[in-house]
Amino acid sequence: MKKGLSILLEQRPPGGGRTPTKVTTDAVINKDDAMRNRLLVMFDEFKIFDENDTEMVKSLRTDETSKNYIVDTAIRKGKVKPADELDDIFVQVLVKYLIDNNKNKKKLPFRIEYPQEYEITLFENAVKGLAKILFEQSYVGTKTMYINYAKNGKNFGFTNDKNAASSSYNRLTYEQSRNQGDNATAKKTTEVKPEVKPEVQTPPKPAEDELNIAPKIEMIQKKAEQSGVESIMKNLNPEQQRVLKNYTNQDWSTLKPANQDMDVYDVINLKDDETSFKDFKTFPLYRPKRMTENNLNAYAGLLDSQNVERQMCKATAKIYYDGAKDRKRLSDNAKKQMADYLTACNYQIKNYMDLGKTKEYFAAFENDLDEVPSFIINYSARTVGGNKF
């Protein structure tokens, strides 16, 4: 909810003691007017676009009937909810109205832009993973969220993952278009007996492995982002192997982070930077960014030593090592949380490929941080800087 609104809604008639019934009624009316006026303002401040960047709320701003319906519905639903949920309810009603009353079903709400002073709980809860750390810092004046459609097309939620939203949007518009096409075709179709042709026997094709055919470069890149560098080295020529090894030694990885975590990674494209990769459509590499002290402490709070996986181990090792070398001031609790997670990772390293310098980091945490002793991890004793975790 926009900060300060609660003060407006909680205003009481002046004076003390028992308040006359008439004044109380006026106060209720004033409160309803305040809510109505607030929601009417939101028509101007919230912009909703389809995937082609057509602004969809624009047509409602001069349509008093539609505006009144949306506002009345939001207020009615909000009567039984806490006052600070009114903005959330309005956004849900507005999006639902645009979906249900859109004559061109290929144009559906996709992206929402709104002023940063609004605090929409539905949106705040949609931000997950490492991106939650940077959510408030990533916007200057305007925030952006996306609509995520369920497969049935009737329900929707909100996400900060543009790719996931785009996938759900395209799936839904495709299904709607296909259904419309099927219905039109069904009306025109008459039964036609197929022409019977003599069956021609064709010899089966040998498997790719038998022909020793190299996989397509698109498949190589896709495998690299899913399984890491080691899984594709045999498919690269010597120059490509040399270039890629040079980057992995500098902590770059082909493993693609989760979409919601992309804000904390630097990204480069070898197709643009290295001639030996010019034949690829794209070949991105990822590396965790250096974090501020506040972000490091927040990041530590997201780690769960009971749920370790390769990409997070690689990222956390790089982040912790950079923090130590930059002499960042981490809280004792943050160091313990990160050390606990890294210890769990250390026992899993033998099962991971594509670690590059990560193995060196894990060794350094125990043996090579004498200049910053508070960061030294003793895996077997489960201590960091001499303190138990």
BANUTI-362784 format. One record per residue (C-alpha): residue number from 1; y, z, x. Coordinates in steps of 0.5 Angstrom, whole numbers, plus 500, padded with zeros to 3 digits. Layout:
N
<NUM <Y Z X>>;
...
//
This chain:
389
<1 <500 500 500>>;
<2 <507 499 502>>;
<3 <510 505 506>>;
<4 <515 509 502>>;
<5 <512 506 495>>;
<6 <509 513 493>>;
<7 <516 516 494>>;
<8 <518 511 488>>;
<9 <512 512 484>>;
<10 <512 520 485>>;
<11 <519 521 483>>;
<12 <520 526 477>>;
<13 <526 527 472>>;
<14 <531 532 475>>;
<15 <532 539 473>>;
<16 <527 545 473>>;
<17 <523 549 468>>;
<18 <520 545 462>>;
<19 <522 538 461>>;
<20 <523 535 454>>;
<21 <518 530 452>>;
<22 <523 525 451>>;
<23 <525 525 459>>;
<24 <517 525 460>>;
<25 <516 519 456>>;
<26 <522 516 460>>;
<27 <519 518 467>>;
<28 <512 514 465>>;
<29 <516 508 463>>;
<30 <520 508 469>>;
<31 <514 509 473>>;
<32 <510 503 469>>;
<33 <517 499 471>>;
<34 <517 501 478>>;
<35 <509 498 479>>;
<36 <511 492 475>>;
<37 <517 490 479>>;
<38 <513 492 485>>;
<39 <508 487 484>>;
<40 <513 481 482>>;
<41 <516 482 489>>;
<42 <509 481 492>>;
<43 <508 474 488>>;
<44 <514 472 493>>;
<45 <511 476 499>>;
<46 <504 474 499>>;
<47 <502 467 501>>;
<48 <495 464 499>>;
<49 <493 457 502>>;
<50 <487 453 501>>;
<51 <483 450 507>>;
<52 <488 444 507>>;
<53 <494 449 508>>;
<54 <497 448 501>>;
<55 <500 454 498>>;
<56 <497 456 492>>;
<57 <502 462 489>>;
<58 <508 457 489>>;
<59 <506 454 482>>;
<60 <505 461 479>>;
<61 <512 464 481>>;
<62 <516 460 476>>;
<63 <510 461 471>>;
<64 <512 467 467>>;
<65 <506 467 463>>;
<66 <501 467 469>>;
<67 <505 472 473>>;
<68 <505 477 467>>;
<69 <498 476 466>>;
<70 <496 478 473>>;
<71 <501 483 473>>;
<72 <498 486 467>>;
<73 <491 486 469>>;
<74 <493 489 475>>;
<75 <496 495 472>>;
<76 <491 496 467>>;
<77 <485 496 472>>;
<78 <490 501 476>>;
<79 <491 506 471>>;
<80 <484 509 473>>;
<81 <485 508 480>>;
<82 <489 512 485>>;
<83 <496 509 486>>;
<84 <495 507 493>>;
<85 <490 502 491>>;
<86 <495 498 486>>;
<87 <496 493 492>>;
<88 <489 492 493>>;
<89 <487 491 486>>;
<90 <493 486 485>>;
<91 <491 482 491>>;
<92 <484 481 488>>;
<93 <486 479 481>>;
<94 <491 474 484>>;
<95 <485 471 488>>;
<96 <480 471 482>>;
<97 <486 468 478>>;
<98 <487 462 483>>;
<99 <479 461 483>>;
<100 <478 461 475>>;
<101 <484 457 473>>;
<102 <484 452 479>>;
<103 <483 445 476>>;
<104 <481 442 482>>;
<105 <475 445 484>>;
<106 <475 443 491>>;
<107 <482 447 493>>;
<108 <480 454 493>>;
<109 <484 460 496>>;
<110 <482 460 503>>;
<111 <487 464 507>>;
<112 <492 470 506>>;
<113 <498 471 509>>;
<114 <503 477 508>>;
<115 <508 482 511>>;
<116 <505 487 516>>;
<117 <508 493 513>>;
<118 <503 492 507>>;
<119 <497 496 508>>;
<120 <491 493 504>>;
<121 <485 497 505>>;
<122 <481 492 503>>;
<123 <483 488 509>>;
<124 <483 494 514>>;
<125 <476 495 512>>;
<126 <474 488 513>>;
<127 <476 488 521>>;
<128 <470 490 524>>;
<129 <467 490 532>>;
<130 <472 490 538>>;
<131 <477 487 534>>;
<132 <479 493 530>>;
<133 <482 496 536>>;
<134 <487 490 537>>;
<135 <488 489 529>>;
<136 <495 492 529>>;
<137 <497 489 535>>;
<138 <495 482 534>>;
<139 <501 481 529>>;
<140 <508 480 529>>;
<141 <511 480 522>>;
<142 <505 477 519>>;
<143 <498 479 518>>;
<144 <493 474 516>>;
<145 <486 475 512>>;
<146 <481 470 510>>;
<147 <477 469 503>>;
<148 <469 470 504>>;
<149 <465 467 498>>;
<150 <458 469 496>>;
<151 <453 464 495>>;
<152 <453 464 488>>;
<153 <461 462 488>>;
<154 <463 468 483>>;
<155 <464 473 488>>;
<156 <468 474 494>>;
<157 <470 479 499>>;
<158 <475 479 505>>;
<159 <474 478 513>>;
<160 <478 477 519>>;
<161 <473 472 521>>;
<162 <476 465 520>>;
<163 <469 461 522>>;
<164 <465 465 517>>;
<165 <470 464 512>>;
<166 <471 457 513>>;
<167 <463 456 513>>;
<168 <463 460 506>>;
<169 <469 455 503>>;
<170 <465 449 505>>;
<171 <459 451 503>>;
<172 <462 452 496>>;
<173 <466 446 495>>;
<174 <460 442 497>>;
<175 <456 445 492>>;
<176 <461 444 487>>;
<177 <462 437 489>>;
<178 <454 435 489>>;
<179 <453 438 482>>;
<180 <459 434 479>>;
<181 <456 428 482>>;
<182 <449 430 480>>;
<183 <451 431 473>>;
<184 <455 424 473>>;
<185 <449 420 476>>;
<186 <444 423 471>>;
<187 <448 420 465>>;
<188 <448 413 468>>;
<189 <441 413 471>>;
<190 <436 409 467>>;
<191 <429 409 469>>;
<192 <427 403 474>>;
<193 <420 402 477>>;
<194 <420 402 484>>;
<195 <417 396 488>>;
<196 <410 397 491>>;
<197 <410 395 498>>;
<198 <404 395 503>>;
<199 <403 401 507>>;
<200 <405 399 514>>;
<201 <402 404 519>>;
<202 <406 406 525>>;
<203 <403 410 531>>;
<204 <406 417 532>>;
<205 <411 418 537>>;
<206 <409 422 543>>;
<207 <413 429 544>>;
<208 <419 429 548>>;
<209 <416 434 553>>;
<210 <410 428 554>>;
<211 <416 423 555>>;
<212 <419 428 560>>;
<213 <426 426 556>>;
<214 <432 431 558>>;
<215 <435 435 552>>;
<216 <441 432 549>>;
<217 <448 435 552>>;
<218 <450 438 546>>;
<219 <443 442 545>>;
<220 <444 445 553>>;
<221 <451 448 551>>;
<222 <448 451 544>>;
<223 <442 454 548>>;
<224 <447 456 553>>;
<225 <451 460 548>>;
<226 <445 463 545>>;
<227 <441 465 551>>;
<228 <445 465 557>>;
<229 <446 461 564>>;
<230 <439 462 566>>;
<231 <436 459 560>>;
<232 <439 452 562>>;
<233 <440 452 569>>;
<234 <434 447 570>>;
<235 <437 442 565>>;
<236 <443 441 570>>;
<237 <444 437 576>>;
<238 <446 441 583>>;
<239 <453 440 582>>;
<240 <453 443 575>>;
<241 <449 449 578>>;
<242 <453 450 583>>;
<243 <460 450 579>>;
<244 <457 455 574>>;
<245 <454 460 579>>;
<246 <461 460 582>>;
<247 <464 462 575>>;
<248 <458 467 573>>;
<249 <460 470 580>>;
<250 <467 472 577>>;
<251 <464 475 571>>;
<252 <464 469 566>>;
<253 <459 468 561>>;
<254 <456 462 557>>;
<255 <454 467 552>>;
<256 <458 467 546>>;
<257 <461 474 543>>;
<258 <461 475 536>>;
<259 <467 472 532>>;
<260 <470 479 530>>;
<261 <470 481 538>>;
<262 <473 474 540>>;
<263 <480 478 541>>;
<264 <478 482 547>>;
<265 <475 476 551>>;
<266 <479 470 555>>;
<267 <476 463 554>>;
<268 <476 457 558>>;
<269 <473 450 557>>;
<270 <469 447 563>>;
<271 <470 440 560>>;
<272 <477 441 561>>;
<273 <477 444 568>>;
<274 <471 441 572>>;
<275 <469 434 573>>;
<276 <462 435 573>>;
<277 <462 438 566>>;
<278 <466 432 563>>;
<279 <461 429 559>>;
<280 <460 435 555>>;
<281 <464 435 548>>;
<282 <465 443 550>>;
<283 <463 448 555>>;
<284 <466 454 554>>;
<285 <466 461 558>>;
<286 <467 468 556>>;
<287 <470 474 560>>;
<288 <472 481 557>>;
<289 <480 482 558>>;
<290 <483 487 562>>;
<291 <484 493 557>>;
<292 <490 498 556>>;
<293 <489 505 557>>;
<294 <489 506 549>>;
<295 <485 500 548>>;
<296 <480 503 553>>;
<297 <479 510 549>>;
<298 <479 506 543>>;
<299 <473 501 545>>;
<300 <469 507 548>>;
<301 <469 510 541>>;
<302 <465 504 538>>;
<303 <459 504 543>>;
<304 <453 506 540>>;
<305 <447 508 546>>;
<306 <442 507 541>>;
<307 <444 500 539>>;
<308 <445 496 546>>;
<309 <444 489 547>>;
<310 <446 484 553>>;
<311 <452 481 551>>;
<312 <455 488 550>>;
<313 <452 491 556>>;
<314 <455 486 560>>;
<315 <462 486 557>>;
<316 <462 494 557>>;
<317 <460 494 565>>;
<318 <466 489 566>>;
<319 <471 493 562>>;
<320 <469 500 565>>;
<321 <469 497 572>>;
<322 <476 494 571>>;
<323 <478 501 568>>;
<324 <476 504 575>>;
<325 <479 500 580>>;
<326 <485 500 576>>;
<327 <485 507 576>>;
<328 <486 508 568>>;
<329 <487 514 565>>;
<330 <481 515 560>>;
<331 <479 521 556>>;
<332 <473 525 559>>;
<333 <470 524 552>>;
<334 <471 516 553>>;
<335 <468 516 560>>;
<336 <462 520 557>>;
<337 <461 515 551>>;
<338 <462 509 556>>;
<339 <457 512 561>>;
<340 <452 514 556>>;
<341 <452 507 553>>;
<342 <452 504 561>>;
<343 <446 509 562>>;
<344 <442 506 556>>;
<345 <444 499 559>>;
<346 <442 500 566>>;
<347 <434 502 563>>;
<348 <434 495 560>>;
<349 <437 491 565>>;
<350 <430 488 567>>;
<351 <430 485 561>>;
<352 <436 481 561>>;
<353 <438 474 564>>;
<354 <444 472 566>>;
<355 <447 478 569>>;
<356 <451 475 575>>;
<357 <455 480 578>>;
<358 <453 485 572>>;
<359 <448 488 576>>;
<360 <453 489 582>>;
<361 <457 493 577>>;
<362 <451 498 575>>;
<363 <450 499 582>>;
<364 <457 501 584>>;
<365 <458 506 578>>;
<366 <453 510 582>>;
<367 <454 509 589>>;
<368 <461 505 590>>;
<369 <466 509 586>>;
<370 <468 514 592>>;
<371 <476 512 591>>;
<372 <475 514 583>>;
<373 <470 520 583>>;
<374 <471 521 576>>;
<375 <468 515 574>>;
<376 <462 515 578>>;
<377 <455 515 574>>;
<378 <449 519 576>>;
<379 <444 515 571>>;
<380 <438 520 572>>;
<381 <442 527 572>>;
<382 <446 524 566>>;
<383 <453 526 569>>;
<384 <460 522 570>>;
<385 <465 525 575>>;
<386 <460 531 575>>;
<387 <460 532 568>>;
<388 <454 532 563>>;
<389 <454 527 557>>;
//
